[in-house]
Amino acid sequence: MAGRHTVAQQVTETAAADAARVASIARTTTTAQADARAAAERSLANQGLHCAQLAVDVDTSQIATAVGQRAAATATITCHVSLSDLASPGVLPGSMRVSASMTSPIDRFRSTAP
């Protein structure tokens, strides 16, 4: 089970990084939210991690920061991974929760949507 947790954590961290990066290049908060969720889902699927329950939270509060100012987008991914396929004595069916947050800088000289 420790191996399952380690792999799930690494995959979740990669998905959070992908989501944060995609959000950081979006020009609007709406686009950032939608694109980040899609990127997280795609990343998890590409790495073979199925979340019984998935939450993608993206902090887009700095998307509209004035040009030239430092800003970043942060994505937090929470994935509940099913353990029902593990057939080990003493392991109860259920799920484990893994979570990761990653931040990506927003280009200080990019333009935002009007």
C-alpha positions as CSV (number, residue, x, y, z in Angstrom):
1,M,0.0,0.0,0.0
2,A,2.9,2.4,0.6
3,G,3.9,2.0,-3.0
4,R,0.4,2.8,-4.2
5,H,0.4,6.0,-2.0
6,T,3.8,7.1,-3.3
7,V,2.9,6.7,-6.9
8,A,-0.5,8.4,-6.4
9,Q,1.2,11.3,-4.6
10,Q,3.7,11.8,-7.4
11,V,1.0,11.6,-10.1
12,T,-1.1,14.1,-8.2
13,E,1.9,16.5,-7.9
14,T,2.4,16.3,-11.6
15,A,-1.3,16.9,-12.3
16,A,-1.2,20.0,-10.0
17,A,1.9,21.3,-11.8
18,D,0.2,20.8,-15.2
19,A,-3.0,22.5,-14.0
20,A,-1.1,25.5,-12.4
21,R,0.9,26.0,-15.6
22,V,-2.2,25.9,-17.8
23,A,-3.9,28.4,-15.5
24,S,-0.9,30.7,-15.5
25,I,-1.1,31.2,-19.3
26,A,-4.9,31.8,-19.4
27,R,-6.1,35.3,-20.1
28,T,-9.3,35.1,-18.0
29,T,-10.2,33.5,-14.7
30,T,-13.0,31.5,-16.3
31,T,-10.6,30.1,-18.9
32,A,-8.0,29.4,-16.3
33,Q,-10.4,27.4,-14.1
34,A,-11.8,25.3,-17.0
35,D,-8.4,24.7,-18.7
36,A,-6.7,23.8,-15.4
37,R,-9.4,21.2,-14.6
38,A,-9.1,19.7,-18.0
39,A,-5.3,19.6,-17.8
40,A,-5.4,17.9,-14.4
41,E,-7.9,15.3,-15.6
42,R,-5.8,14.7,-18.7
43,S,-2.6,14.4,-16.7
44,L,-4.1,11.9,-14.2
45,A,-5.6,9.8,-17.0
46,N,-2.3,9.8,-19.0
47,Q,-0.5,8.5,-15.9
48,G,-3.2,5.9,-15.2
49,L,-4.5,7.3,-11.9
50,H,-8.2,7.0,-11.5
51,C,-9.7,9.2,-8.8
52,A,-12.9,7.9,-7.2
53,Q,-13.4,11.5,-6.2
54,L,-11.5,14.5,-7.7
55,A,-11.3,18.1,-6.6
56,V,-9.4,20.7,-8.6
57,D,-9.1,24.1,-6.9
58,V,-7.4,26.9,-8.8
59,D,-6.5,30.2,-7.2
60,T,-7.0,32.6,-10.1
61,S,-7.1,35.8,-8.0
62,Q,-3.9,37.1,-9.6
63,I,-4.8,36.5,-13.2
64,A,-5.9,40.1,-13.7
65,T,-2.8,41.6,-12.0
66,A,-1.5,44.6,-13.9
67,V,1.1,44.1,-16.5
68,G,4.6,44.3,-15.0
69,Q,3.5,43.0,-11.6
70,R,4.5,39.7,-10.2
71,A,1.7,37.2,-10.1
72,A,1.1,33.4,-9.9
73,A,-1.6,30.8,-10.3
74,T,-1.9,27.9,-7.8
75,A,-3.6,24.6,-8.4
76,T,-4.6,22.2,-5.6
77,I,-5.6,18.7,-6.6
78,T,-7.2,16.3,-4.2
79,C,-7.8,12.7,-5.4
80,H,-9.4,9.9,-3.5
81,V,-7.9,6.7,-4.8
82,S,-9.8,3.4,-4.5
83,L,-8.1,0.6,-2.6
84,S,-10.8,-2.0,-3.4
85,D,-8.5,-3.9,-5.8
86,L,-5.9,-4.6,-3.1
87,A,-6.3,-8.1,-1.7
88,S,-4.0,-8.0,1.3
89,P,-4.9,-9.3,4.7
90,G,-5.7,-6.5,7.1
91,V,-6.3,-4.0,4.3
92,L,-9.9,-2.8,4.4
93,P,-11.6,-1.7,1.2
94,G,-12.0,2.0,0.9
95,S,-9.9,4.8,-0.4
96,M,-6.9,7.0,0.4
97,R,-6.7,10.7,-0.1
98,V,-3.7,12.3,-1.8
99,S,-3.4,16.0,-2.3
100,A,-0.9,18.4,-3.9
101,S,-0.6,22.1,-4.6
102,M,1.7,23.7,-7.2
103,T,2.2,27.3,-8.2
104,S,3.2,28.6,-11.6
105,P,4.3,32.2,-12.3
106,I,2.2,34.3,-14.6
107,D,4.2,36.1,-17.3
108,R,4.5,39.7,-16.0
109,F,4.3,41.2,-19.5
110,R,1.4,39.2,-20.9
111,S,-1.8,40.8,-21.8
112,T,-5.2,39.9,-20.2
113,A,-8.6,39.8,-21.8
114,P,-10.4,43.1,-21.9
